Amino acid sequence: MAKSFDNRWPKHQIKSIDEGDWRDEFTRRFTIQKLQRTGYTQSTSVIAHREAVINTLAFFHNELKLDPNTLYLSVSILERFMAIKAEKDEQGVKPVSVLWVAANVQQGRDTSNGDLDVDEFSRIGSCTTQEILDQEKKIREDLEPNLSLTTSYQFLNLFTLVEASPMMRHAATYYLEMTLMEKDLLKYRASLVCASSVILAINNPDIYFHQNGECPPETLPGFPDVLLEYTSFCQDELMECMKIVAKVVRKPVIFVDNINEGATSLMRLCSTKGKYKKEEYLSVSTAIEPPSIRYCYVKEKKKQVEDDDTD
């Protein structure tokens, strides 16, 4: 029996789009500027290293069974910490240390992570507890008081206003988690990335087929009026972001049993794909076709975007 999706819904509520975006807008722009100055978003080797580190974060996060938002928060902390280290020409980031900091920050919001044991983090990260604590001190020195920022995951609760089945909701969460890998999405607001993932999920015709055993109607939900009205997003900015999200989810993946075996950029968050293969998530990473933007316009506009996400 699949677990209830609602039990996994974000516990730390964002009350409005503007509130959530405002809280991290300045820091996000500042971080992107740092990353661009240091070549973080252009260097092939740096990008591959970033992907490997984020994939490792996802693996450790799954193994430790931490609150979902902890993963998003850890990636946010990682981006900002690596930007500072790159600017100082420093090397060496321990993913498990970043996750330890994120888990403690999340613990300050609620108790969803339970009792945290640094020795458990040390075991799974194959390092000493002192190494974790030393890097935690450095991260806090560099990033406080902005350790806790709004993540795209925290906006999911806002989009319950869109009628969506459990499989659509699992798919939206899966698409959103896959976006953590993509550097080209760093420039978009967290709320926009989240909304893009939701719209792609509710317009996936294969989900409709799996749920109803028949082909979907010719016209899928498209861009729900209530979502556009509530968020003030326009279709063009959503489509721009959705194209990237769809391509990220469609990229190939290599499944491995051990994160240390063949950890390359080609893995594309294999830990996340493996996680969403499970029955409790309705196997949305393997049981249904990947999302496509061609289904998100109303019937008369579909021809205009038919090939946009298949390039």
Residue, then its C-alpha position, 0 to 999 in steps of 0.5 A: m500500500a502506497k503511503s499517503f502523499d499528504n503525510r509528506w507535504p511540506k510542514h514548514q508553510i509558505k503563506s504567499i508567493d511574494e513572502g517566500d520569494w522575497r526572503d531569498e531573492f537578494t541572496r540568490r542573485f548575489t550567489i549567482q554573481k559569485l558563481q559566474r565570476t568564478g566560472y562555476t557555471q561554465s567550467t565542465s569539470v566544476i559542473a561535473h563535480r557539482e553534479a557528483v556532490i549533489n548526487t551524493l547529498a541525495f544518496f546520503h539524504n535517502e539513507l538517513k531518511l531525513d525530512p524532504n526539505t533538508l535535501y533542498l536546503s543542503v543544496s542551497i547551502l552547498e551552492r553558496f558555500m562553494a561560491i565563497k570557496a571558489e572565490k577564495d580559491e579554496q578546495g574541498v567540500k564534504p557533502v555529509s557536512v553540508l547535509w549535517v548543517a542543513a539537517n540542524v537548520q531544518q531541526g530549528r524549524d520543526t522536529s521532522n528529522g528526529d534526534l540527529d546523531v553526528d556519529e551516524f552522519s560520520r559513518i555514512g560519510s566515511c569521515t570523522t565526526q571532528e571533520i564534520l564539525d570543523q566544516e560545520k563551523k566554517i560553513r556557519e562562519d561564511l553563511e550565517p545569518n542566511l543559512s535558512l532560505t526558502t526552497s522550491y520544495q516549500f512552495l508545494n503546499l501552495f499548489t494544492l489549489v490545483e486539483a491533482s491525483p496522488m500520482m500527479r503529486h508524486a510526479a511533481t515532487y519527483y520532477l522538482e527534486m530532479t531540478l536540484m541538479e540543473k545549473d541552468l535553473l539557478k536563475y529562476r525563482a524557487s516558486l517558479v521552478c515549483a510551479s513549472s514542475v506541478i504544471l508538467a505533472i498535471n499535464n502528463p497524459d501517461i499519468y491519466f492513462h495509468q489512473n484511468g486505463e484509457c487515453p486522456p481527453e484531447t485537452l489537458p488542464g494546461f495552465p490552470d487559471v487559478l494557479l496563474e491568478y494566484t501566482s501572477f506568473c505569465q505563461d511565457e515565463l513558465m514555459e521557459c522554465m518548464k522546457i528546462v525542467a522537462k529536459v532535466v527529467r528526460k536526461p538518461v541515468i545510470f543506476v548504481d547500487n553504491i554511490n562510490e561506484g562510477a559516480t559521474s555526471l551522467m548519473r543525473l541524480c540516480s539516487t532520486k530516480g532510484k528513490y521514486k522507482k519505489e512503490e510508495y511513490l507509485s514508481v513515477s520515475t519508471a512507470i510513466e513517460p517523462p513530462s513534455i511541454r507539448y501537452c501544456y497548451v490548449k489544443e489550438k496552440k499545441k502545434q506551436v510547441e510540438d518539438d520544443d522539448t525534443d531537440 
